[in-house]
Amino acid sequence: MPSSSTATPRKKRGSPKTFARGWWKSLWPVLIGIAITPFTVRLASVLALEGPRAFALLYPWVDVLRSHVLHSPADLVGHAWEYMMYLQFPIYGLLMTVTFRAGRHLRAIIIGLSLHFTGLILVIVLAYLGQLPQ
């Protein structure tokens, strides 16, 4: 039977300083979402000239909030859609960061895209429900 002194020592996982040095690497989706927000707001002002459907392609959740089918109070919707314009892409990045930190890189991108396309589908469904006769 081998003695305990000849046993190989356990490997150390890494120092806590490795997390301190590379913490921003796990937050890159949020940082990208924050960085592109001013450009998307500028692009929204250009797309607004093309009509409401072009604007909905970039900001579907804003159109979901402004939908008349939901019967939301006007004072609540007046400010909420403005906040949503600035928060949409950082929220996508936040949800992608949670998944990205779990080691699922491709899944994080798929979650961000599926969240955006879910908003587009909701815009289409709410537009269809708004056209139905009462």
Backbone as CSV, one residue per row, in Angstrom:
resi,resn,N_x,N_y,N_z,CA_x,CA_y,CA_z,C_x,C_y,C_z
1,MET,0.838,-1.168,0.000,0.000,0.000,0.000,0.892,1.242,0.000
2,PRO,0.659,2.194,-0.917,1.522,3.367,-0.961,1.256,4.279,0.221
3,SER,2.292,4.914,0.648,2.133,5.835,1.771,1.524,7.145,1.281
4,SER,0.985,7.913,2.205,0.326,9.166,1.850,1.325,10.220,1.395
5,SER,2.588,10.022,1.742,3.580,11.019,1.351,3.942,10.902,-0.134
6,THR,3.706,9.740,-0.748,4.035,9.574,-2.163,2.863,9.908,-3.073
7,ALA,1.727,10.170,-2.499,0.555,10.516,-3.315,0.768,11.874,-3.971
8,THR,0.228,12.012,-5.160,0.379,13.279,-5.879,-0.530,14.334,-5.263
9,PRO,-0.037,15.534,-5.137,-0.877,16.596,-4.550,-1.986,17.005,-5.526
10,ARG,-3.050,17.537,-4.977,-4.163,17.997,-5.799,-3.768,19.247,-6.565
11,LYS,-4.354,19.368,-7.738,-4.097,20.563,-8.534,-4.923,21.717,-7.995
12,LYS,-4.323,22.881,-8.001,-5.067,24.069,-7.599,-5.873,24.551,-8.792
13,ARG,-7.042,25.016,-8.534,-7.931,25.460,-9.606,-7.503,26.782,-10.219
14,GLY,-6.865,27.562,-9.547,-6.464,28.877,-10.047,-6.672,29.896,-8.947
15,SER,-5.946,30.907,-9.037,-6.046,31.905,-7.988,-7.271,32.787,-8.216
16,PRO,-7.750,33.401,-7.167,-8.872,34.329,-7.329,-8.516,35.523,-8.200
17,LYS,-7.232,35.783,-8.385,-6.825,36.917,-9.200,-7.127,36.697,-10.681
18,THR,-7.256,35.432,-11.125,-7.565,35.189,-12.531,-8.957,35.688,-12.862
19,PHE,-9.884,35.594,-11.926,-11.210,36.151,-12.160,-11.161,37.671,-12.149
20,ALA,-10.353,38.236,-11.268,-10.267,39.692,-11.172,-9.668,40.302,-12.438
21,ARG,-8.764,39.596,-13.094,-8.150,40.123,-14.307,-9.083,40.025,-15.505
22,GLY,-9.863,38.982,-15.606,-10.663,38.769,-16.808,-12.157,38.844,-16.594
23,TRP,-12.606,39.641,-15.632,-14.039,39.715,-15.344,-14.807,40.315,-16.499
24,TRP,-14.191,41.225,-17.242,-14.895,41.909,-18.323,-15.129,40.981,-19.505
25,LYS,-14.354,39.908,-19.610,-14.538,38.990,-20.733,-15.885,38.275,-20.672
26,SER,-16.394,38.061,-19.477,-17.700,37.407,-19.360,-18.844,38.393,-19.552
27,LEU,-18.556,39.688,-19.523,-19.594,40.707,-19.674,-19.622,41.340,-21.063
28,TRP,-18.946,40.756,-22.046,-18.880,41.405,-23.346,-20.242,41.541,-24.015
29,PRO,-21.223,40.633,-23.847,-22.518,40.897,-24.485,-23.208,42.150,-23.937
30,VAL,-23.123,42.382,-22.641,-23.739,43.583,-22.064,-23.009,44.830,-22.543
31,LEU,-21.693,44.762,-22.584,-20.914,45.913,-23.041,-21.204,46.240,-24.504
32,ILE,-21.367,45.221,-25.326,-21.723,45.461,-26.730,-23.124,46.046,-26.824
33,GLY,-24.062,45.517,-26.022,-25.430,46.058,-26.021,-25.477,47.517,-25.627
34,ILE,-24.665,47.891,-24.662,-24.606,49.295,-24.241,-23.936,50.147,-25.321
35,ALA,-22.909,49.603,-25.953,-22.158,50.373,-26.949,-22.964,50.634,-28.221
36,ILE,-23.817,49.687,-28.634,-24.559,49.884,-29.883,-25.851,50.655,-29.701
37,THR,-26.269,50.875,-28.467,-27.529,51.569,-28.227,-27.582,52.965,-28.851
38,PRO,-26.575,53.828,-28.719,-26.679,55.147,-29.367,-26.779,55.057,-30.889
39,PHE,-26.101,54.064,-31.473,-26.163,53.904,-32.928,-27.534,53.404,-33.379
40,THR,-28.147,52.513,-32.581,-29.468,52.020,-32.959,-30.539,53.093,-32.780
41,VAL,-30.370,53.962,-31.793,-31.321,55.068,-31.628,-31.214,56.021,-32.820
42,ARG,-30.012,56.276,-33.276,-29.819,57.116,-34.473,-30.399,56.431,-35.703
43,LEU,-30.191,55.125,-35.818,-30.751,54.364,-36.928,-32.274,54.350,-36.872
44,ALA,-32.843,54.348,-35.682,-34.299,54.373,-35.540,-34.883,55.662,-36.077
45,SER,-34.179,56.774,-35.915,-34.687,58.037,-36.453,-34.679,58.023,-37.977
46,VAL,-33.745,57.314,-38.575,-33.722,57.178,-40.032,-34.799,56.190,-40.484
47,LEU,-34.950,55.081,-39.755,-35.949,54.079,-40.125,-37.372,54.574,-39.924
48,ALA,-37.560,55.541,-39.048,-38.905,56.086,-38.839,-39.405,56.782,-40.099
49,LEU,-38.498,57.250,-40.931,-38.901,57.868,-42.197,-39.417,56.834,-43.197
50,GLU,-39.012,55.600,-43.040,-39.458,54.526,-43.927,-40.838,53.996,-43.561
51,GLY,-41.276,54.245,-42.368,-42.585,53.790,-41.938,-42.512,52.992,-40.655
52,PRO,-43.677,52.647,-40.119,-43.694,51.967,-38.813,-43.160,50.543,-38.859
53,ARG,-43.281,49.873,-39.988,-42.815,48.478,-40.049,-41.293,48.391,-40.043
54,ALA,-40.623,49.334,-40.658,-39.160,49.332,-40.632,-38.656,49.617,-39.214
55,PHE,-39.344,50.473,-38.506,-38.986,50.765,-37.115,-39.204,49.532,-36.242
56,ALA,-40.263,48.779,-36.527,-40.568,47.589,-35.730,-39.540,46.487,-35.926
57,LEU,-38.847,46.479,-37.052,-37.801,45.479,-37.249,-36.623,45.711,-36.308
58,LEU,-36.347,46.958,-36.006,-35.237,47.274,-35.113,-35.663,47.235,-33.643
59,TYR,-36.818,47.773,-33.350,-37.326,47.847,-31.978,-38.699,47.192,-31.877
60,PRO,-38.772,45.861,-31.893,-40.089,45.224,-31.815,-40.765,45.394,-30.459
61,TRP,-39.979,45.438,-29.388,-40.588,45.521,-28.066,-41.200,46.896,-27.808
62,VAL,-40.730,47.916,-28.506,-41.343,49.242,-28.402,-42.742,49.200,-29.010
63,ASP,-42.881,48.534,-30.159,-44.204,48.412,-30.779,-45.139,47.530,-29.958
64,VAL,-44.581,46.544,-29.279,-45.424,45.714,-28.399,-45.968,46.568,-27.259
65,LEU,-45.137,47.421,-26.690,-45.593,48.292,-25.603,-46.622,49.314,-26.079
66,ARG,-46.456,49.808,-27.309,-47.360,50.836,-27.826,-48.619,50.267,-28.459
67,SER,-48.787,48.960,-28.468,-49.932,48.341,-29.123,-51.239,48.729,-28.435
68,HIS,-52.240,49.046,-29.245,-53.558,49.411,-28.713,-54.328,48.186,-28.230
69,VAL,-53.923,47.017,-28.661,-54.610,45.786,-28.266,-54.420,45.504,-26.784
70,LEU,-53.311,45.921,-26.231,-53.023,45.656,-24.818,-53.790,46.565,-23.873
71,HIS,-54.369,47.653,-24.384,-55.145,48.613,-23.595,-54.352,49.138,-22.400
72,SER,-53.116,49.502,-22.639,-52.263,50.059,-21.588,-52.589,51.530,-21.379
73,PRO,-52.475,52.037,-20.151,-52.717,53.458,-19.917,-51.720,54.322,-20.687
74,ALA,-52.197,55.425,-21.229,-51.373,56.280,-22.085,-50.213,56.903,-21.325
75,ASP,-50.413,57.262,-20.067,-49.319,57.889,-19.323,-48.195,56.885,-19.027
76,LEU,-48.556,55.618,-18.854,-47.542,54.594,-18.627,-46.772,54.298,-19.908
77,VAL,-47.469,54.202,-21.016,-46.843,53.863,-22.291,-45.987,55.011,-22.801
78,GLY,-46.361,56.251,-22.484,-45.634,57.413,-22.963,-44.167,57.405,-22.599
79,HIS,-43.841,56.946,-21.406,-42.447,56.923,-20.982,-41.828,55.538,-21.120
80,ALA,-42.632,54.510,-21.042,-42.095,53.149,-21.086,-41.462,52.829,-22.429
81,TRP,-42.052,53.298,-23.518,-41.457,52.962,-24.817,-40.149,53.713,-25.028
82,GLU,-40.014,54.899,-24.432,-38.738,55.605,-24.521,-37.646,54.859,-23.752
83,TYR,-37.989,54.367,-22.575,-37.029,53.591,-21.801,-36.671,52.305,-22.522
84,MET,-37.663,51.700,-23.174,-37.423,50.441,-23.859,-36.474,50.616,-25.036
85,MET,-36.503,51.775,-25.677,-35.572,52.024,-26.775,-34.127,51.968,-26.289
86,TYR,-33.882,52.501,-25.117,-32.526,52.523,-24.587,-32.152,51.252,-23.841
87,LEU,-33.122,50.483,-23.398,-32.829,49.288,-22.605,-32.911,47.978,-23.374
88,GLN,-33.451,47.988,-24.588,-33.677,46.734,-25.302,-32.383,45.960,-25.536
89,PHE,-31.389,46.579,-26.121,-30.152,45.860,-26.431,-29.315,45.553,-25.194
90,PRO,-29.241,46.421,-24.172,-28.560,45.988,-22.939,-29.274,44.822,-22.237
91,ILE,-30.596,44.747,-22.327,-31.308,43.602,-21.749,-30.974,42.335,-22.511
92,TYR,-30.929,42.423,-23.843,-30.484,41.273,-24.634,-29.091,40.838,-24.177
93,GLY,-28.198,41.803,-24.013,-26.839,41.492,-23.592,-26.777,40.890,-22.204
94,LEU,-27.639,41.364,-21.305,-27.660,40.812,-19.951,-28.096,39.348,-19.952
95,LEU,-29.134,39.043,-20.713,-29.578,37.647,-20.796,-28.545,36.770,-21.499
96,MET,-27.880,37.335,-22.483,-26.829,36.575,-23.155,-25.623,36.357,-22.234
97,THR,-25.329,37.320,-21.375,-24.205,37.186,-20.448,-24.438,36.073,-19.447
98,VAL,-25.661,35.957,-18.961,-25.975,34.890,-18.004,-25.740,33.530,-18.652
99,THR,-26.147,33.386,-19.892,-25.942,32.123,-20.595,-24.481,31.961,-20.996
100,PHE,-23.840,33.029,-21.391,-22.442,32.976,-21.823,-21.531,32.551,-20.681
101,ARG,-21.818,33.002,-19.483,-20.986,32.650,-18.330,-21.120,31.181,-17.970
102,ALA,-22.212,30.548,-18.395,-22.387,29.125,-18.128,-21.602,28.278,-19.123
103,GLY,-20.886,28.915,-20.043,-20.075,28.180,-20.999,-20.816,27.812,-22.263
104,ARG,-21.953,28.389,-22.481,-22.765,28.082,-23.655,-22.738,29.274,-24.598
105,HIS,-21.686,29.376,-25.392,-21.490,30.560,-26.222,-22.498,30.637,-27.369
106,LEU,-22.664,29.553,-28.098,-23.615,29.558,-29.201,-25.045,29.708,-28.693
107,ARG,-25.331,29.077,-27.570,-26.662,29.182,-26.984,-26.972,30.618,-26.568
108,ALA,-25.980,31.353,-26.139,-26.182,32.752,-25.745,-26.597,33.588,-26.946
109,ILE,-25.964,33.374,-28.087,-26.330,34.117,-29.296,-27.731,33.719,-29.759
110,ILE,-28.048,32.448,-29.670,-29.379,31.974,-30.066,-30.445,32.566,-29.163
111,ILE,-30.174,32.687,-27.875,-31.142,33.278,-26.946,-31.381,34.742,-27.282
112,GLY,-30.333,35.487,-27.581,-30.489,36.901,-27.956,-31.317,37.056,-29.220
113,LEU,-31.040,36.239,-30.228,-31.799,36.311,-31.478,-33.241,35.855,-31.293
114,SER,-33.448,34.796,-30.514,-34.813,34.315,-30.319,-35.651,35.311,-29.527
115,LEU,-35.033,36.039,-28.615,-35.759,37.079,-27.880,-36.195,38.194,-28.823
116,HIS,-35.325,38.576,-29.746,-35.667,39.617,-30.713,-36.768,39.136,-31.660
117,PHE,-36.654,37.913,-32.157,-37.667,37.401,-33.078,-38.986,37.112,-32.378
118,THR,-38.959,36.832,-31.087,-40.206,36.704,-30.328,-40.933,38.038,-30.297
119,GLY,-40.185,39.121,-30.131,-40.784,40.452,-30.189,-41.390,40.739,-31.551
120,LEU,-40.706,40.324,-32.630,-41.247,40.521,-33.976,-42.543,39.734,-34.182
121,ILE,-42.576,38.520,-33.688,-43.794,37.707,-33.812,-44.929,38.334,-33.013
122,LEU,-44.636,38.850,-31.842,-45.667,39.525,-31.052,-46.200,40.767,-31.756
123,VAL,-45.325,41.508,-32.439,-45.778,42.678,-33.201,-46.754,42.243,-34.288
124,ILE,-46.443,41.169,-34.983,-47.317,40.673,-36.053,-48.645,40.193,-35.488
125,VAL,-48.606,39.449,-34.396,-49.840,38.935,-33.786,-50.700,40.080,-33.268
126,LEU,-50.092,41.056,-32.594,-50.865,42.171,-32.090,-51.429,43.051,-33.200
127,ALA,-50.708,43.175,-34.310,-51.239,43.913,-35.450,-52.426,43.185,-36.059
128,TYR,-52.348,41.868,-36.107,-53.468,41.084,-36.631,-54.673,41.175,-35.708
129,LEU,-54.444,41.098,-34.401,-55.559,41.195,-33.451,-56.175,42.598,-33.462
130,GLY,-55.378,43.596,-33.757,-55.898,44.963,-33.834,-56.775,45.196,-35.050
131,GLN,-56.627,44.360,-36.092,-57.420,44.501,-37.298,-58.716,43.706,-37.258
132,LEU,-58.867,42.837,-36.282,-60.089,42.026,-36.187,-61.280,42.920,-35.854
133,PRO,-62.443,42.617,-36.431,-63.627,43.429,-36.099,-64.047,43.171,-34.649
134,GLN,-64.526,44.215,-34.032,-64.920,44.123,-32.621,-66.292,43.535,-32.470
